[in-house]
Amino acid sequence: MKNTRGKVKVALIILLLLLSVFLIFLSALLIRTHTFSAAGNLDSSAFDRNHANFAANFSESERKLLLGNLKEAIRIRTVSHNAADFDISALEAFGDFLPKVFPTVFSSNFVQHEIIANYSHLFTVHGSNDSLQPFMLIAHLDVVPALEEEWDVPPFSAEEKDGYVYGRGSMDDKSSLMGILQGLEFLLKRGYKPCRSFYIGIGHDEEVGGNNGAKNIAKVLQSRGEKLYFLLDEGSVILDGVIPGLDKHAAIIATSEKGFVTVSLSVSTDTGHSSMPPKETSIGILAAAVSKLEKNPMPRMFGQGPERGLFEHLSPQLNFPLNMVMANLWLFSPIVSRMLEKKQSTNSIVRTTTAVTEFHAGVKENVIAPFARATVNFRLHPAHTLDQLLQQIQHIISDERVKIEVLQLYPSLPMSSYDDTSFGYQLIKGTIQNVFPEVAVAPGLCIANTDTRHYQKLTKELYRFIPMILKQEDLARVHGVNERISIKNYEEIVKFYFRLLQNSDLSSLPSPHVPSCDL
């Protein structure tokens, strides 16, 4: 009896100890949750106190003008089919269009305009203070093709419907292009005199790699010995209702960019008559290899790139218990990673993604195909190297009959800083908060490819963001059917660049004691 009581007593003591440890551990998690602050959470409200020379209050006539200009830009069919197939007349028409709609920009003594590589544009806006390092805003004027029969409205009509303007390029990337120049036009008409010099680069072939447009713009600046303070391009947006547990919009400033690897898989076998088939054909062998790649995704790499910063920055604004989870990724990272990979839209930030995009084989219905080839597109996570990827492809396929060849490679881009001392990041963040006071701002990862890569020799501070508000259902519209931008949101885009150009004249990051540059 004494033995039994003793055992029960020991068990209770152990249970109490375990419970105490658990409560201490839970308390530590909760304390960290309520005290956690990620790097780069500098209060940016001081931008308003330091720099509000010209308020972004557009008149009714200006609102009609900016909308009309965007519509006209969309109607010009600047389609890029491939690196050798452009609509030259459309590119020339767009070049003629810009001076007509932005007369103040083109006539200003502060602005120098150059045509680069025949169809791209470089604007140099000269500031009054040469001691301040210049920055750069970039966009592109070309768009991907659109099949009219799939759309609810003609894709180049710029038709207005239910508060939206529909058209190819309305999201990618003419809203950014026109927003930048429209913001500058309105500022110059109000008497704006820039303090810090800056550049605006508009490429004509971003959708097919930017190797003629942006690449040559960058070369021109390099030849002049220019170094940029920071650069802002397209590549990320404001998400509405996409992030679970967040009751407000999330503005994601992409500080890095996934790589792009195109791999060819091919199989060669003997041909023959289909009445006497071999055990395996080239098509069957290749189909099996492709199936293995789709069924075996690349390893999860959550937390090894900028995606970790995204959730850490948003954690104070998430609902419980998600805020506790995101503030303690040192513990919950594997669980978060598994949650993210379940959705197509978030799986892309967790790992290198695999997409089989082409399959070519066969010559006739009664002939054994002697050759089969598939093209696979991988979007490379910043922590994933090409050598690792190729080794994993070989391991997954495990068939020496399948030849693996790299056709195209754009490496992932290094992560730009987003801490409290990063002028470019904090400037963009502060301007977002000027125009969208209720929006949460965080660093993130751009899953597509942009012209940003061509400017790496000019600056290490490369950011990607347009203040375009997208719901979950809007994500498929980019490069897809019924691309559109809301009229209200486009006005906000213009306001963003209008404010950004003014905020950039600050000589350093704002504080109550840091004066802005005299204009």
Salt bridges, closest charged atoms under 4 A:
ASP48 OD1 - ARG499 NH2 3.20
GLU60 OE1 - ARG63 NH1 3.07
GLU62 OE2 - ARG190 NH1 2.94
GLU72 OE2 - ARG75 NH1 2.58
GLU114 OE1 - ARG224 NH2 2.56
ASP142 OD1 - HIS140 ND1 3.00
GLU160 OE1 - LYS71 NZ 2.62
ASP172 OD1 - HIS140 NE2 2.94
ASP172 OD2 - HIS479 NE2 2.84
GLU206 OE1 - HIS140 NE2 3.16
GLU207 OE2 - HIS140 NE2 3.81
GLU207 OE1 - HIS479 NE2 3.15
GLU234 OE2 - HIS140 NE2 3.02
ASP240 OD1 - HIS249 ND1 3.54
ASP240 OD2 - LYS471 NZ 2.73
GLU257 OE2 - ARG453 NH2 2.96
GLU257 OE1 - ARG464 NE 2.83
GLU280 OE1 - ARG401 NH1 2.95
GLU307 OE2 - HIS381 NE2 3.23
GLU312 OE2 - ARG308 NE 3.07
GLU341 OE2 - ARG300 NH1 3.26
GLU341 OE1 - ARG351 NH2 2.95
GLU358 OE2 - HIS360 NE2 3.56
GLU365 OE2 - LYS364 NZ 3.91
ASP399 OD2 - ARG401 NH2 2.93
ASP474 OD1 - ARG477 NE 3.13
ASP474 OD1 - ARG484 NH2 3.76
GLU483 OE1 - ARG168 NH1 2.73
GLU491 OE2 - ARG63 NE 3.04
GLU492 OE2 - LYS488 NZ 2.72
